[in-house]
């Protein structure tokens, strides 16, 4: 299936050879919520400016709905943007904020207000029409920003860290609401965030951006179960990442096509079983080790075990081991993830 | 903090002292305006409003007031028109030498006015610039730092992304500026105008050096008057000027307050 938004070989640098984005490719389907997840410095902001047209890529093309928009200025791209701080116009009422895009398009005021009314109902903003942005809560401001962006019927909606100004306790509820609105509208959305909770809750797919390259694009579930690269695995919380050279013999792996280009193996702490005797099962690889460090998490205990393949972290729910004690680390074969 | 009688008295004394240092030198001499004595003497004797009427009998003072008014208005408008694009660029973009350029625009206020006045006189003469423009150009130059500072202050609190938001919604850069930036800095610009105007209206050395011809700015007209006649007319005029300047600054305060509660 041909993507609705295609980023084709986007390259950007401020100085030659210091790449911010490097031959970046991404294809987003119509109606899909694509999360761009990356730490600060990953190139998120630059990519965002390139998609919206505030920056021009040094190389590559941006295609929306089959049309090359690389050379269109931002005011001709029909991309709705929800800014990080919402960027509502402080001197205008909520209603005037929402209909601004239609005013620019010379839509008669009565018609604009009628269209705004629909969005105001959909976004639960009734009664706030005459308020100033400064009189609204963070969540309300966010909904006004979404309404203002949606009223121009953009081809793509771009949301830049929209939850960063929201009280952390309210975020989860708001994510669900936001996702519902986006799905009701069936709008193709690029959702930029550095927050993994954000990404996994709201995204249909997540693209993980790392030093100017998209490392992995997949559904939240596949990303968690099957990360493709070492960076992605450690980013989303694989506690144990072991160089393949160390573990190759123990696994009695023949270097086959599957593992050929892989450099590391990822093991989640939660998929390791600890026991005093080795588990007698072919599904597990058992290694003898010693408890090196015990630390307490909110709902479990984390054991750091030194083994022949290095330090491994594993969880247990009770404190049945002491520091220095011998223990068997049983790694489920099926939970091993091969990483590039 | 515990209630301490001694401490409270000390604070009151300090407060009184501060007030008297700042206010008394302005207010006390002004009482001379009402003195019925024919020379400037302190403390004043008697009471009369004669000196206030006297101001209007001297054409040089009345003309000086009108001239300074016009000069202040035009110089402030030009200074703001010139500094707005620069401050906007400082606000909007990051570029090489930005810090140096900011300092350059502020530098006229760091140069002693008398030095600046003298250099401008030499400069304008060398360039053979028409005399009638000297005062205006000179005033614009000394106002640029003030206009820059106050205009910048009104921009700096504004969220830069509202302009991008307008552009993303389809507005051109110019339209975005007019629709969303201008209304939000309008009050700041008015405040900036009034403060620049006060600076121009009070500027002495630059006006002294660059004045030419019959009509002189008010401070120079007052100076000339004092050379010839040492009567309380100038005190009466000073009273009016203090009230005038005070009113302007109160208006500025009001505007800035309004911005605060927006």
Interface residues (C-beta under 8 A of the other chain):
Chain A: X52 X54 X74 X75 X76 X77 X79 X80 X81 X83 X84 X85 X87 X88 X89 X90 X91 X100 X101 X104 X105 X132 X134 X148 X149 X152
Chain B: X159 X161 X162 X164 X165 X166 X167 X168 X169 X170 X171 X172 X175 X179 X180 X183 X184 X262
